[in-house]
Amino acid sequence: MGCNRNCGLITGAVIGAAVALFGGILMPVGDMLIEKTIKKESVLEEGTIAFKNWVKAGANVYRQFWIFDVQNPDEVAVNSSKIKVKQRGPYTYRVRYLAKDIITQDSKTHTVSFLRPKGAIFEPSLSVGTENDTFTVLNLAVAYNNTADGVYKIFSGKDDISKVARIDTYKGYILHLIPCHCSFLSVFRSFYAVFGAEINLKGIPVYRFVLPSRIFASPLQNPDNHCFCTEKIISKDCTLYGVLDISKCKEGKPVYISLPHFLHASPEIAEPIEGLSPNEEEHSTYLDVEPITGFTLQFAQRMQINILVKPAKNIVALKGLKHNYLVPILWLNETATIGDEKAEMFRNQVTGKINLLGLVEMTLMSVGAVMFIAFTISYCACRLKNRLN
């Protein structure tokens, strides 16, 4: 009877150790299977989840405009006064609702070429006025409807998943060989983001990446911006920060870009303008990335368009100016968030399964460890009791 009891305790301890060991082995094996599945579904090729959502945006993408309405144009023209502006907006359009067109895949170079049709549908319910509203601004024409902006060629990620959706060429040009190249928000500038924080988006843990202030730093602070400083007088010999001169990419037009309301810009830049209220929460750019799949589930791209105005003796409206102005014209916010239905599907198909696998692994390890310890202690106690008897 003693042997049967001792054998049972030893068997229980062995089973517990085996269960714990299985749970431990399941962790790297499960992670490997998850990684393999994610890599497969993240490649831009027919049949993958990534390809389906890449061809046509799965969430509504909105582009909102806020116009800076000049309140005192005559006073500025005559007395060279501060420009008083009043922000009006948003005027909201639904964009990226058209599927990518003329998609061709190259299996040798693992690239995908396509056209990205541009379209915009005005959304009155998300706007403060109509498309017929009038403003007092500089003479600036803005248009993107029902056109395509050129042929893109991007990497599919088939040979290297870290390159998925990275642009190889645009309009036939290799971007990293083009000085002052242009690829963000149609304002001719490629940007990057850095990790900001970990947040929860509709029950899904995501990493928030933000646009670093270094993007808009002066060339003295960030040498990468040297080609965006062509106006030495306005920029005070390239020492001012917070705006980028993209005139080279706009056929010489004096166009500058910045964050809305000159957020994080040199105080001297906004000093001649009244009516600005920079706010980090409303005016910063970010994207929220699910870290396991690398899918972007939410983003907000915010940018301001500004025009440099100088005194000009031959132009009636400008000959009374006594100094230069960097005039804000408008700022835009292009944003999208994963829908509730897609978020639920993502939780069920991705995060839910991963969490379940993690729970199973921890349960097996915990139960196995408890069994091993409990049966081992019982076996030792039983042996000690037998010796005392």
C-alpha positions in Angstrom: 0.0 0.0 0.0 2.9 2.3 0.9 4.5 1.6 -2.5 1.3 2.3 -4.3 0.9 5.6 -2.6 4.5 6.6 -3.2 4.3 5.5 -6.8 1.2 7.6 -7.2 2.8 10.7 -5.7 5.9 10.3 -8.0 3.6 9.8 -11.0 1.7 13.0 -10.1 5.0 14.9 -9.8 6.2 13.6 -13.1 2.9 14.5 -14.8 3.0 18.0 -13.3 6.6 18.5 -14.5 5.5 17.3 -18.0 2.5 19.7 -18.1 4.7 22.6 -17.0 7.4 21.6 -19.6 4.7 21.4 -22.3 3.5 24.9 -21.4 7.0 26.2 -21.6 7.7 24.5 -25.0 4.4 25.8 -26.3 5.5 29.4 -25.8 8.3 29.5 -28.4 6.4 27.1 -30.7 3.2 29.2 -30.5 5.1 32.4 -31.1 6.8 30.9 -34.1 3.4 29.8 -35.6 1.9 33.2 -34.9 4.9 35.0 -36.5 4.7 32.7 -39.5 1.0 33.3 -40.0 1.4 37.1 -39.6 4.2 37.2 -42.1 2.1 35.3 -44.6 -0.9 37.6 -44.1 1.1 40.8 -44.1 2.5 40.3 -47.6 1.0 42.4 -50.4 -0.2 39.7 -52.7 -3.5 38.2 -53.8 -5.4 36.4 -51.1 -3.8 38.0 -48.0 -5.6 40.2 -45.4 -3.0 43.0 -46.0 -3.6 43.0 -49.7 -7.4 43.2 -49.4 -7.2 46.2 -47.0 -4.4 47.8 -49.0 -6.3 47.8 -52.3 -9.2 49.7 -50.7 -9.2 51.4 -47.3 -11.2 49.3 -44.9 -12.1 52.4 -42.8 -13.4 55.7 -43.8 -10.6 58.2 -44.4 -11.5 61.9 -43.9 -9.6 65.0 -45.0 -10.6 68.1 -43.0 -9.7 71.6 -43.9 -9.5 74.7 -41.7 -9.2 78.0 -43.6 -7.5 81.0 -42.1 -9.9 83.9 -43.0 -8.1 87.2 -43.0 -10.1 89.8 -41.0 -8.2 93.0 -41.8 -6.8 92.8 -45.4 -7.0 96.5 -46.1 -5.3 97.4 -42.8 -2.5 95.0 -43.6 -2.1 96.4 -47.2 -2.0 100.0 -46.1 -0.4 100.0 -42.7 1.6 96.7 -42.8 -0.2 95.7 -39.6 -0.4 92.3 -38.0 -2.5 89.9 -39.9 -5.6 89.0 -38.0 -6.9 85.6 -38.9 -10.0 83.6 -37.9 -10.0 79.8 -38.3 -13.0 78.5 -40.1 -13.8 74.9 -40.4 -13.7 72.0 -40.6 -14.7 71.4 -44.2 -14.7 67.7 -44.4 -14.3 65.3 -47.4 -14.2 61.6 -47.5 -11.2 60.4 -49.5 -9.4 57.2 -50.4 -12.7 55.5 -51.1 -11.6 54.5 -54.6 -9.7 51.2 -54.9 -6.1 51.3 -56.2 -6.0 50.9 -60.0 -3.8 49.1 -62.6 -2.1 46.9 -60.0 0.8 44.8 -61.4 3.0 42.6 -59.4 6.7 41.8 -60.2 7.7 38.4 -58.7 11.3 39.0 -59.5 11.8 42.2 -57.7 8.9 41.6 -55.2 7.3 44.9 -56.0 3.8 46.1 -56.7 3.0 49.0 -59.1 -0.2 50.9 -59.0 -2.1 54.1 -59.5 -3.8 55.7 -56.5 -7.0 57.4 -57.8 -7.9 60.6 -56.0 -11.4 61.4 -55.2 -13.3 63.4 -52.6 -16.9 63.5 -51.5 -18.0 66.5 -49.4 -19.5 65.5 -46.0 -21.9 68.3 -44.9 -22.7 66.5 -41.6 -19.0 66.8 -40.6 -18.6 70.3 -41.9 -19.4 73.7 -40.5 -20.6 75.2 -43.8 -20.9 74.5 -47.5 -18.5 74.4 -50.4 -19.9 77.8 -51.4 -18.6 79.6 -48.3 -16.4 82.6 -49.1 -13.1 83.6 -47.4 -10.5 86.3 -47.6 -7.2 84.6 -48.2 -4.2 84.9 -50.6 -4.9 83.8 -54.1 -4.3 80.1 -53.8 -5.9 77.4 -55.9 -6.5 74.0 -54.2 -7.7 70.9 -56.3 -7.2 66.8 -56.0 -10.6 65.5 -57.2 -11.0 62.5 -59.6 -7.3 62.5 -60.6 -4.4 60.2 -60.1 -1.1 61.5 -58.8 1.3 59.2 -60.6 2.5 55.6 -60.6 3.8 54.2 -57.4 6.0 51.1 -57.1 6.2 49.6 -53.6 7.7 46.5 -52.1 5.3 43.6 -51.5 7.3 42.2 -48.5 7.5 38.7 -50.0 11.3 38.5 -49.7 11.6 40.9 -46.7 8.5 41.6 -44.6 10.2 44.7 -43.1 10.0 46.4 -46.5 6.3 45.8 -47.0 4.5 48.8 -48.6 7.7 50.8 -48.6 7.9 53.0 -51.8 10.6 51.9 -54.3 9.8 54.4 -57.0 7.3 57.2 -57.6 6.7 58.4 -61.2 9.7 56.3 -62.2 12.1 58.1 -59.7 13.9 56.3 -56.9 12.9 58.4 -54.0 16.1 58.1 -51.9 18.0 59.5 -54.9 15.9 62.6 -55.3 17.0 65.7 -53.3 14.1 67.2 -51.5 11.9 64.3 -52.5 8.2 64.6 -52.0 5.7 62.0 -50.8 3.6 63.2 -47.9 0.2 64.8 -48.0 0.9 66.1 -51.5 3.3 68.7 -50.1 6.5 67.1 -51.3 8.2 65.8 -48.2 8.8 62.3 -46.9 8.5 62.0 -43.1 9.2 59.5 -40.4 7.7 58.9 -37.0 9.2 57.8 -33.6 7.6 55.8 -30.7 5.5 57.9 -28.5 3.4 55.8 -26.2 1.5 52.5 -25.8 -2.3 53.1 -25.8 -5.5 51.0 -26.0 -7.6 51.4 -29.1 -11.0 49.8 -28.9 -9.6 47.0 -26.8 -6.5 46.5 -29.0 -3.1 47.5 -27.6 -1.3 49.7 -30.1 1.9 51.7 -30.3 1.5 55.4 -31.0 4.2 56.9 -33.3 4.5 60.6 -33.5 6.2 63.1 -35.8 9.4 64.3 -34.0 10.1 68.0 -33.7 13.4 67.2 -35.5 11.4 67.0 -38.8 10.9 70.8 -38.7 14.2 71.7 -37.1 16.5 74.2 -38.6 19.4 72.9 -40.8 21.7 73.8 -37.9 19.8 71.4 -35.7 19.0 68.8 -38.4 21.4 68.7 -41.4 18.9 66.6 -43.3 16.8 69.7 -43.8 19.5 71.7 -45.5 17.7 71.6 -48.9 14.5 73.0 -47.4 16.2 76.3 -46.5 16.6 78.4 -49.7 15.5 81.8 -48.3 18.3 83.0 -46.1 16.7 86.4 -45.2 13.3 85.0 -44.0 14.9 82.1 -42.2 17.5 84.4 -40.6 20.3 82.4 -42.2 18.5 79.1 -41.7 18.3 79.5 -37.9 14.5 79.6 -37.5 12.7 76.3 -37.0 9.2 75.0 -37.3 8.6 75.5 -41.1 10.1 73.9 -44.2 10.5 75.7 -47.5 9.2 73.4 -50.3 9.4 75.9 -53.1 11.9 73.7 -55.0 9.2 71.0 -55.2 6.5 73.6 -56.1 8.1 75.1 -59.2 9.6 78.0 -57.3 6.3 79.1 -55.6 7.0 80.4 -52.1 5.2 77.6 -50.3 6.2 76.6 -46.7 4.8 73.8 -44.6 4.5 73.5 -40.9 2.4 72.0 -38.2 -1.0 73.6 -37.7 -1.0 77.0 -36.0 2.9 77.0 -36.2 3.0 74.4 -33.4 6.7 73.9 -32.2 7.9 76.8 -34.5 10.1 79.7 -33.7 8.1 82.5 -31.9 9.2 85.0 -34.5 7.4 83.1 -37.2 3.9 83.5 -35.6 4.6 86.9 -34.1 3.0 88.9 -37.1 -0.1 86.8 -37.0 -3.0 87.2 -34.6 -5.6 84.4 -34.0 -3.4 81.4 -33.7 -3.7 78.8 -30.8 -1.2 75.9 -31.2 -2.3 72.8 -29.3 -0.4 69.6 -29.1 -3.5 67.3 -28.9 -5.3 68.9 -31.9 -2.3 69.8 -34.1 0.2 66.9 -33.8 0.6 64.1 -36.3 0.5 60.4 -35.2 -0.2 56.9 -36.2 -1.3 53.9 -34.1 0.3 50.6 -35.1 -0.7 47.2 -33.8 2.8 45.8 -32.8 2.2 42.1 -33.7 0.9 42.6 -37.2 2.3 46.0 -38.0 -1.1 47.1 -39.2 -2.0 50.8 -38.8 -5.3 51.0 -37.1 -5.6 54.8 -36.6 -3.8 57.8 -37.9 -4.0 61.6 -38.0 -1.8 63.5 -40.5 -1.9 67.2 -39.8 -0.1 69.9 -41.9 -0.4 73.6 -42.5 0.2 75.3 -45.9 1.8 78.8 -45.7 2.7 81.3 -48.3 5.6 83.8 -48.1 4.5 87.4 -48.9 7.1 90.1 -49.5 6.8 93.8 -50.3 6.6 94.4 -54.0 6.7 97.9 -55.6 5.0 96.8 -58.8 2.0 95.1 -57.1 -0.6 97.5 -55.7 -1.7 95.1 -52.9 1.8 94.6 -51.7 3.7 97.8 -52.2 2.5 99.2 -48.8 4.1 96.3 -46.9 7.1 97.1 -44.8 8.2 93.6 -43.9 7.7 90.0 -44.9 4.9 87.8 -43.8 4.6 84.0 -43.6 0.9 83.8 -44.1 -1.0 80.7 -43.0 -3.5 79.7 -45.7 -5.1 76.5 -44.3 -4.3 73.4 -42.4 -5.6 70.0 -43.0 -6.2 66.8 -41.0 -6.4 63.5 -42.8 -7.6 60.9 -40.4 -9.0 57.3 -40.1 -9.8 54.9 -37.3 -10.6 51.2 -37.5 -14.4 50.7 -37.4 -16.1 48.9 -34.6 -16.9 45.8 -36.8 -13.3 45.6 -38.0 -12.0 46.1 -34.5 -14.1 43.2 -33.2 -12.9 41.0 -36.0 -9.3 42.0 -35.3 -9.8 41.2 -31.6 -11.3 37.8 -32.4 -8.9 36.8 -35.1 -5.6 38.3 -33.8 -5.4 39.6 -30.3 -8.1 37.2 -29.0 -6.3 34.2 -30.3 -2.9 35.4 -29.1 -4.3 36.2 -25.6 -5.9 32.8 -25.5 -2.7 31.1 -26.5 -0.8 33.0 -23.8 -3.5 32.1 -21.2 -3.2 28.4 -22.1 0.6 28.6 -21.9 0.5 30.2 -18.5 -2.2 27.9 -17.2 -0.3 24.8 -18.2 2.9 26.1 -16.7 1.1 27.2 -13.5 -0.9 24.0 -13.0 2.0 21.8 -13.9 4.3 23.6 -11.4 1.7 23.4 -8.6 1.2 19.7 -9.3 4.9 19.0 -9.3 5.5 21.0 -6.1 2.5 19.6 -4.3 3.2 15.9 -5.2 6.9 16.3 -4.5 6.2 17.8 -1.0 3.6 15.0 -0.3 6.1 12.3 -1.4 8.9 13.8 0.8 6.5 14.1 3.8 5.3 10.5 3.3 8.9 9.2 3.1 9.8 11.1 6.3 6.7 9.7 8.1 7.6 6.2 7.2 11.2 6.7 8.5 9.9 8.0 11.8 7.6 5.0 12.1 
